């Protein structure tokens, strides 16, 4: 009699256990709901205690990046645990790389990632997209993507950069967590210009270079201080002259500002 009662109370094994999401430190599991289940236990291979969840889906946290985990789930009715589901396996992703500020016109996007023999490449994507624009390298944890002159890199646009776990040319490789960057235009300001003084001044990137032109004629290039200030004297200005200051990045001058001299 008691055995029959236990059999009635024992919940079925959950079916259709699968993965719905994965990050570098979490895996989200889902399964079909079991009748008369009060809660569920997920057992992760290698962990001594199961993790308890009230329903599906369930997010298992505190995992290690780039690590393969096997798991199964069982339903519990009161104190009676049913049989376990089939086992599913999932590898967590690589963490976000650290990316330095990128100015449009620079030759490389630079940063750091995981130093591992299996992590030798990275990729850049338009933000939120999964089709890579370019593939870069990761050498001993140092990340570089050559972007100079690439038509897909547009000033002001946002991009996701991900380290690749494994050979990027094989289907078994996996893109890691994204770091989102903006292709920034170099900052540049130009103070009001009084023609009779001949002084041109403003701010730009720290230690940056600024090309000054007057009425479309290039005059000189100033080098800013360590705090980004630049100043100098320009000849040939008259009231009404259009003074243009352009910030140099790499070999180009992608951002500028203009003032009419008074």
ROBA-126777 format. One line per field, with one value per atom (N, C-alpha, C): y, z, x; residue in three letters. Coordinates in steps of 0.1 Angstrom, whole numbers. Layout:
BEGIN
Y: c(Y  ...)
Z: c(Z  ...)
X: c(X  ...)
type: c(ALA  ...)
***
This chain:
BEGIN
Y: c(-12  0  13  13  25  27  16  17  23  19  24  39  43  57  66  60  67  68  58  58  68  70  80  94  96  109  113  103  106  113  124  131  125  127  122  129  123  130  141  153  164  160  164  161  174  173  184  194  189  198  204  217  223  237  242  255  266  277  288  300  301  312  309  315  312  325  328  339  333  342  337  331  335  330  324  323  317  308  299  290  290  293  292  279  271  258  260  252  252  237  234  220  221  210  210  208  216  215  201  197  184  186  178  178  174  180  178  180  188  192  205  204  216  225  218  226  216  221  213  214  203  203  202  211  210  205  194  189  192  199  202  193  186  176  183  177  183  191  195  202  192  194  185  186  198  200  205  200  204  219  225  239  238  245  244  256  253  263  260  270  268  265  269  267  268  265  267  279  287  284  288  283  286  290  301  306  301  293  289  298  304  315  310  319  316  306  305  295  302  293  298  299  309  312  300  298  288  275  270  257  249  236  228  223  224  219  209  199  189  190  189  191  182  179  172  178  176  182  171  173  164  172  167  173  167  176  171  175  165  166  164  175  174  170  158  153  142  139  128  134  129  134  123  128  119  116  108  105  117  117  128  128  139  141  135  137  134  145  142  152  160  173  183  189  193  198  212  221  234  240  247  254  269  275  289  297  310  318  325  330  339  352  358  371  382  394  406  409  413  419  433  437  451  459  469  477  491  496  510  519  531  541  542  542  541  554  561  573  569  574  571  577  569  573  565  559  551  538  533  521  509  507  495  498  489  488  479  484  477  474  463  459  447  440  428  418  405  394  383  372  360  355  353  347  332  326  312  307  295  289  288  287  285  298  309  322  330  330  336  347  348  357  364  375  383  388  393  398  410  419  431  430  434  433  447  450  461  457  467  465  457  446  437  428  428  418  407  396  384  381  389  388  396  390  397  406  418  427  424  422  420  410  403  394  400  400  405  394  397  387  390  379  380  372  378  372  374  363  364  374  374  382  396  400  413  413  421  421  433  430  440  437  448  446  458  454  464  470  483  489  501  505  517  516  526  527  518  510  501  508  506  513  510  498  494  502  508  516  530  534  547  556  568  576  578  576  577  565  554  542  533  524  515  501  494  481  472  459  449  442  440  432  420  408  396  388  382  372  359  351  339  327  318  306  295  292  282  288  279  283  290  303  310  305  296  291  277  273  260  263  254  256  254  248  245  258  268  280  288  296  303  318  327  341  344  351  354  366  371  382  394  403  415  427  434  448  458  467  477  490  494  506  515  528  538  542  543  549  564  569  583  593  604  615  622  626  633  646  650  662  674  685  697  709  719  732  743  754  766  778  786  798  809  818  830  836  840  845  860  867  882  884  888  888  897  908  917  911  902  896  885  878  867  854  854  843  833  820  809  799  795  786  778  767  758  746  735  723  711  701  688  677  665  654  657  651  654  650  660  658  657  660  659  670  668  678  684  697  705  712  710  718  730  741  754  759  762  768  781  790  803  805  806  808  797  784  773  771  779  777  772  760  754  763  766  776  768  760  754  743  735  725  727  728  730  717  715  704  708  701  704  700  705  701  688  684  671  672  684  685  689  689  691  705  715  729  732  740  744  759  766  780  784  795  799  811  817  829  825  831  829  842  844  856  855  867  867  867  868  868  883  884  897  894  904  903  896  886  878  866  864  852  840  829  816  808  806  799  785  775  761  754  746  738  724  715  701  692  683  674  662  659  649  636  625  611  602  597  589  598  595  603  611  612  619  630  638  649  647  638  635  644  653  662  676  686  700  709  721  732  745  754  766  778  789  802  813  823  835  845  850  859  873  879  893  903)
Z: c(0  0  0  9  10  -3  -8  -21  -32  -33  -43  -41  -28  -25  -30  -27  -31  -46  -52  -67  -73  -66  -71  -69  -57  -53  -61  -65  -71  -85  -87  -99  -111  -123  -134  -136  -144  -148  -157  -155  -165  -179  -189  -202  -209  -221  -229  -222  -214  -208  -219  -219  -230  -225  -232  -229  -237  -230  -237  -237  -229  -229  -221  -225  -219  -219  -208  -207  -202  -198  -193  -179  -172  -158  -155  -165  -162  -174  -171  -180  -177  -186  -184  -189  -180  -184  -184  -193  -194  -196  -192  -194  -193  -197  -196  -182  -178  -165  -161  -149  -144  -134  -137  -128  -113  -104  -89  -85  -92  -87  -79  -67  -58  -62  -65  -70  -77  -82  -91  -85  -88  -84  -97  -99  -110  -104  -109  -104  -115  -111  -120  -117  -127  -125  -118  -108  -100  -88  -87  -75  -65  -53  -42  -39  -41  -37  -49  -51  -62  -59  -70  -69  -71  -62  -61  -69  -77  -84  -84  -84  -83  -96  -107  -120  -131  -143  -155  -162  -168  -169  -156  -155  -143  -147  -141  -144  -133  -137  -128  -129  -118  -117  -111  -111  -104  -111  -124  -132  -137  -141  -146  -161  -167  -181  -188  -201  -210  -204  -196  -189  -194  -196  -200  -187  -187  -176  -181  -173  -176  -165  -168  -158  -161  -151  -152  -142  -144  -135  -130  -118  -113  -106  -105  -98  -85  -75  -61  -57  -52  -46  -31  -24  -9  -6  -1  1  -8  -18  -27  -40  -43  -56  -67  -79  -90  -97  -108  -115  -123  -126  -133  -148  -153  -168  -175  -188  -196  -192  -195  -192  -204  -202  -212  -209  -219  -217  -224  -218  -223  -218  -227  -224  -222  -211  -209  -219  -220  -230  -224  -233  -228  -223  -213  -208  -218  -214  -223  -223  -235  -235  -230  -226  -222  -234  -239  -251  -247  -252  -251  -259  -255  -262  -277  -286  -300  -307  -313  -321  -336  -343  -357  -364  -372  -379  -373  -361  -356  -364  -364  -373  -367  -354  -347  -336  -333  -321  -312  -300  -291  -277  -272  -259  -253  -244  -238  -236  -236  -234  -226  -227  -219  -226  -218  -223  -222  -234  -234  -248  -249  -263  -272  -266  -275  -278  -274  -276  -284  -298  -306  -316  -315  -325  -318  -324  -319  -332  -330  -341  -337  -347  -345  -353  -347  -352  -351  -360  -357  -344  -336  -323  -324  -317  -317  -328  -338  -349  -347  -355  -353  -365  -375  -387  -385  -385  -382  -393  -390  -400  -403  -392  -393  -382  -385  -375  -371  -358  -353  -346  -340  -333  -318  -311  -297  -294  -290  -288  -273  -266  -252  -245  -248  -242  -247  -257  -263  -275  -276  -286  -296  -309  -319  -331  -337  -349  -358  -370  -380  -387  -385  -390  -399  -401  -409  -423  -426  -440  -443  -433  -436  -436  -447  -449  -439  -432  -423  -409  -407  -395  -397  -391  -394  -381  -382  -369  -363  -350  -343  -341  -349  -348  -336  -331  -321  -326  -320  -324  -312  -314  -304  -308  -298  -299  -290  -296  -289  -291  -281  -282  -287  -295  -300  -293  -288  -282  -292  -295  -305  -319  -329  -342  -349  -352  -357  -371  -377  -390  -389  -376  -374  -367  -370  -365  -350  -344  -329  -322  -328  -321  -316  -306  -300  -297  -301  -298  -283  -276  -262  -260  -248  -244  -251  -254  -262  -253  -258  -253  -263  -260  -270  -269  -281  -282  -292  -292  -302  -310  -323  -331  -329  -320  -316  -325  -327  -334  -324  -327  -318  -314  -302  -297  -303  -306  -311  -308  -302  -300  -305  -308  -313  -306  -299  -293  -303  -299  -308  -312  -325  -331  -334  -329  -332  -342  -354  -364  -361  -354  -352  -342  -334  -324  -330  -340  -347  -339  -327  -318  -322  -323  -325  -314  -307  -295  -294  -286  -283  -276  -277  -271  -280  -278  -286  -277  -282  -275  -268  -257  -250  -259  -260  -268  -283  -287  -301  -310  -323  -333  -339  -342  -348  -360  -371  -383  -384  -386  -387  -402  -407  -421  -420  -429  -430  -444  -445  -459  -468  -463  -471  -474  -468  -470  -457  -458  -446  -441  -428  -423  -415  -405  -396  -389  -381  -372  -358  -349  -335  -328  -318  -309  -295  -291  -278  -266  -255  -242  -237  -226  -220  -215  -214  -210  -222  -234  -246  -251  -245  -249  -260  -270  -280  -282  -286  -289  -298  -306  -315  -323  -330  -338  -352  -359  -374  -381  -391  -399  -410  -416  -428  -425  -412  -409  -410  -415  -414  -409  -405  -400  -412  -408  -418  -423  -420  -424  -417  -425  -419  -414  -401  -395  -392  -396  -394  -386  -376  -368  -369  -373  -376  -367  -360  -351  -360  -357  -365  -357  -364  -358  -368  -364  -374  -385  -397  -409  -415  -408  -413  -403  -408  -399  -399  -391  -392  -386  -377  -370  -371  -372  -373  -367  -366  -361  -368  -371  -378  -371  -372  -366  -377  -376  -385  -376  -381  -373  -372  -361  -360  -360)
X: c(8  0  9  19  27  35  40  47  38  26  17  14  13  11  23  35  47  48  44  44  35  23  14  19  26  31  44  52  64  62  68  66  74  69  77  90  99  111  108  113  111  116  108  112  116  123  127  136  145  155  164  165  173  179  188  194  188  184  178  187  197  206  219  230  243  251  258  268  281  290  303  301  291  289  276  267  254  249  241  234  219  210  196  190  184  178  163  157  142  138  126  120  105  99  84  79  69  64  59  61  57  45  35  23  27  21  23  37  45  58  58  63  64  76  87  99  108  119  128  142  150  164  172  182  191  204  209  222  233  243  254  266  270  281  293  298  310  306  293  288  282  285  281  266  260  246  238  225  217  212  208  203  188  181  166  160  149  142  127  119  104  98  104  98  108  104  112  108  117  132  139  151  159  173  178  192  202  211  222  233  237  247  260  270  282  291  290  298  311  320  333  333  339  338  346  341  347  349  339  339  327  329  318  311  297  289  279  277  266  256  243  233  221  213  201  191  178  168  158  153  143  133  120  109  107  103  100  86  79  66  67  66  68  82  84  98  101  93  95  101  113  119  117  114  112  125  124  136  141  154  161  158  159  158  171  171  183  193  206  216  219  220  224  238  245  258  259  266  268  281  288  300  297  302  300  309  305  312  325  333  344  338  345  341  343  337  339  354  359  373  373  384  386  391  384  388  391  402  406  397  396  389  394  384  388  384  394  391  390  380  379  391  398  411  423  421  432  434  446  448  442  443  438  428  419  412  421  423  432  425  430  424  431  425  430  418  422  412  419  413  418  431  441  454  453  449  447  451  457  460  448  436  424  418  424  418  428  427  437  431  417  411  399  396  384  377  365  357  349  347  339  326  315  302  295  285  277  269  266  260  247  246  234  233  243  243  252  250  258  267  267  275  288  299  312  316  321  326  341  349  363  367  378  384  398  401  413  421  432  440  440  443  446  459  469  482  486  487  490  481  469  459  458  466  466  457  447  437  440  439  441  432  426  418  422  426  430  418  416  403  406  418  421  415  407  402  390  386  375  362  354  342  331  332  322  324  335  338  334  323  317  317  322  322  309  308  296  288  291  284  290  281  285  288  297  302  304  301  304  317  325  337  337  340  339  352  357  368  361  369  364  371  363  368  369  382  385  388  390  393  381  382  371  366  374  369  362  361  354  340  330  317  316  327  327  331  336  340  328  331  320  324  316  319  315  324  322  313  312  304  309  300  304  307  317  320  316  308  303  311  316  324  317  322  318  330  328  339  338  346  344  352  346  354  362  374  383  376  377  371  379  373  379  370  376  369  378  371  379  373  381  376  374  366  363  376  377  389  388  397  398  410  406  416  428  426  437  447  443  452  460  455  461  462  455  456  445  449  439  441  431  432  419  421  410  414  406  410  408  415  414  418  422  426  440  442  455  467  476  488  485  472  468  473  472  476  463  464  453  459  452  456  447  453  446  446  435  434  426  429  422  417  404  397  402  403  406  420  429  444  450  456  463  474  474  484  495  491  500  493  501  496  501  492  496  496  504  504  498  488  482  490  487  494  488  494  490  475  470  456  447  452  444  443  449  448  459  454  464  462  472  472  484  482  493  488  498  495  494  485  483  483  490  490  480  477  468  454  449  435  430  417  410  396  390  376  368  360  353  360  372  379  373  372  368  380  380  391  386  394  390  401  396  405  401  411  408  417  411  418  424  437  443  443  439  439  446  457  465  470  465  470  458  447  435  431  422  416  401  396  382  372  376  367  372  363  367  356  360  351  356  346  349  344  351  347  349  341  343  350  362  370  363  364  358  369)
type: c(UNK  UNK  UNK  UNK  UNK  UNK  UNK  UNK  UNK  UNK  UNK  UNK  UNK  UNK  UNK  UNK  UNK  UNK  UNK  UNK  UNK  UNK  UNK  UNK  UNK  UNK  UNK  UNK  UNK  UNK  UNK  UNK  UNK  UNK  UNK  UNK  UNK  UNK  UNK  UNK  UNK  UNK  UNK  UNK  UNK  UNK  UNK  UNK  UNK  UNK  UNK  UNK  UNK  UNK  UNK  UNK  UNK  UNK  UNK  UNK  UNK  UNK  UNK  UNK  UNK  UNK  UNK  UNK  UNK  UNK  UNK  UNK  UNK  UNK  UNK  UNK  UNK  UNK  UNK  UNK  UNK  UNK  UNK  UNK  UNK  UNK  UNK  UNK  UNK  UNK  UNK  UNK  UNK  UNK  UNK  UNK  UNK  UNK  UNK  UNK  UNK  UNK  UNK  UNK  UNK  UNK  UNK  UNK  UNK  UNK  UNK  UNK  UNK  UNK  UNK  UNK  UNK  UNK  UNK  UNK  UNK  UNK  UNK  UNK  UNK  UNK  UNK  UNK  UNK  UNK  UNK  UNK  UNK  UNK  UNK  UNK  UNK  UNK  UNK  UNK  UNK  UNK  UNK  UNK  UNK  UNK  UNK  UNK  UNK  UNK  UNK  UNK  UNK  UNK  UNK  UNK  UNK  UNK  UNK  UNK  UNK  UNK  UNK  UNK  UNK  UNK  UNK  UNK  UNK  UNK  UNK  UNK  UNK  UNK  UNK  UNK  UNK  UNK  UNK  UNK  UNK  UNK  UNK  UNK  UNK  UNK  UNK  UNK  UNK  UNK  UNK  UNK  UNK  UNK  UNK  UNK  UNK  UNK  UNK  UNK  UNK  UNK  UNK  UNK  UNK  UNK  UNK  UNK  UNK  UNK  UNK  UNK  UNK  UNK  UNK  UNK  UNK  UNK  UNK  UNK  UNK  UNK  UNK  UNK  UNK  UNK  UNK  UNK  UNK  UNK  UNK  UNK  UNK  UNK  UNK  UNK  UNK  UNK  UNK  UNK  UNK  UNK  UNK  UNK  UNK  UNK  UNK  UNK  UNK  UNK  UNK  UNK  UNK  UNK  UNK  UNK  UNK  UNK  UNK  UNK  UNK  UNK  UNK  UNK  UNK  UNK  UNK  UNK  UNK  UNK  UNK  UNK  UNK  UNK  UNK  UNK  UNK  UNK  UNK  UNK  UNK  UNK  UNK  UNK  UNK  UNK  UNK  UNK  UNK  UNK  UNK  UNK  UNK  UNK  UNK  UNK  UNK  UNK  UNK  UNK  UNK  UNK  UNK  UNK  UNK  UNK  UNK  UNK  UNK  UNK  UNK  UNK  UNK  UNK  UNK  UNK  UNK  UNK  UNK  UNK  UNK  UNK  UNK  UNK  UNK  UNK  UNK  UNK  UNK  UNK  UNK  UNK  UNK  UNK  UNK  UNK  UNK  UNK  UNK  UNK  UNK  UNK  UNK  UNK  UNK  UNK  UNK  UNK  UNK  UNK  UNK  UNK  UNK  UNK  UNK  UNK  UNK  UNK  UNK  UNK  UNK  UNK  UNK  UNK  UNK  UNK  UNK  UNK  UNK  UNK  UNK  UNK  UNK  UNK  UNK  UNK  UNK  UNK  UNK  UNK  UNK  UNK  UNK  UNK  UNK  UNK  UNK  UNK  UNK  UNK  UNK  UNK  UNK  UNK  UNK  UNK  UNK  UNK  UNK  UNK  UNK  UNK  UNK  UNK  UNK  UNK  UNK  UNK  UNK  UNK  UNK  UNK  UNK  UNK  UNK  UNK  UNK  UNK  UNK  UNK  UNK  UNK  UNK  UNK  UNK  UNK  UNK  UNK  UNK  UNK  UNK  UNK  UNK  UNK  UNK  UNK  UNK  UNK  UNK  UNK  UNK  UNK  UNK  UNK  UNK  UNK  UNK  UNK  UNK  UNK  UNK  UNK  UNK  UNK  UNK  UNK  UNK  UNK  UNK  UNK  UNK  UNK  UNK  UNK  UNK  UNK  UNK  UNK  UNK  UNK  UNK  UNK  UNK  UNK  UNK  UNK  UNK  UNK  UNK  UNK  UNK  UNK  UNK  UNK  UNK  UNK  UNK  UNK  UNK  UNK  UNK  UNK  UNK  UNK  UNK  UNK  UNK  UNK  UNK  UNK  UNK  UNK  UNK  UNK  UNK  UNK  UNK  UNK  UNK  UNK  UNK  UNK  UNK  UNK  UNK  UNK  UNK  UNK  UNK  UNK  UNK  UNK  UNK  UNK  UNK  UNK  UNK  UNK  UNK  UNK  UNK  UNK  UNK  UNK  UNK  UNK  UNK  UNK  UNK  UNK  UNK  UNK  UNK  UNK  UNK  UNK  UNK  UNK  UNK  UNK  UNK  UNK  UNK  UNK  UNK  UNK  UNK  UNK  UNK  UNK  UNK  UNK  UNK  UNK  UNK  UNK  UNK  UNK  UNK  UNK  UNK  UNK  UNK  UNK  UNK  UNK  UNK  UNK  UNK  UNK  UNK  UNK  UNK  UNK  UNK  UNK  UNK  UNK  UNK  UNK  UNK  UNK  UNK  UNK  UNK  UNK  UNK  UNK  UNK  UNK  UNK  UNK  UNK  UNK  UNK  UNK  UNK  UNK  UNK  UNK  UNK  UNK  UNK  UNK  UNK  UNK  UNK  UNK  UNK  UNK  UNK  UNK  UNK  UNK  UNK  UNK  UNK  UNK  UNK  UNK  UNK  UNK  UNK  UNK  UNK  UNK  UNK  UNK  UNK  UNK  UNK  UNK  UNK  UNK  UNK  UNK  UNK  UNK  UNK  UNK  UNK  UNK  UNK  UNK  UNK  UNK  UNK  UNK  UNK  UNK  UNK  UNK  UNK  UNK  UNK  UNK  UNK  UNK  UNK  UNK  UNK  UNK  UNK  UNK  UNK  UNK  UNK  UNK  UNK  UNK  UNK  UNK  UNK  UNK  UNK  UNK  UNK  UNK  UNK  UNK  UNK  UNK  UNK  UNK  UNK  UNK  UNK  UNK  UNK  UNK  UNK  UNK  UNK  UNK  UNK  UNK  UNK  UNK  UNK  UNK  UNK  UNK  UNK  UNK  UNK  UNK  UNK  UNK  UNK  UNK  UNK  UNK  UNK  UNK  UNK  UNK  UNK  UNK  UNK  UNK  UNK  UNK  UNK  UNK  UNK  UNK  UNK  UNK  UNK  UNK  UNK  UNK  UNK  UNK  UNK  UNK  UNK  UNK  UNK  UNK  UNK  UNK  UNK  UNK  UNK  UNK  UNK  UNK  UNK  UNK  UNK  UNK  UNK  UNK  UNK  UNK  UNK  UNK  UNK  UNK  UNK  UNK  UNK  UNK  UNK  UNK  UNK  UNK  UNK  UNK  UNK  UNK  UNK  UNK  UNK  UNK)
***
